[in-house]
Amino acid sequence: MSLELFNQLEQKVTDTVDALEMMKMENEELRGENAKFKEEREEWERRLNSLLSKFDSQDNASAS
């Protein structure tokens, strides 16, 4: 293998490793955002369920 081909291969390997590292960092960032969104969704679900219970209570009270 000529030195030029070896250098090209080395550069491609280096570029690939760099791209993988960037993807790993982006993946970690996205996992953090996903966890935050999941917590927000769960909070909204709790609040919505609370409101729905209040409506149910009102319906039951007015039906009695």
Buried (B, 14 or more C-beta within 10 A) or exposed (E): EEEEEEEEEEEEEEEEEEEEEEEEEEEEEEEEEEEEEEEEEEEEEEEEEEEEEEEEEEEEEEEE
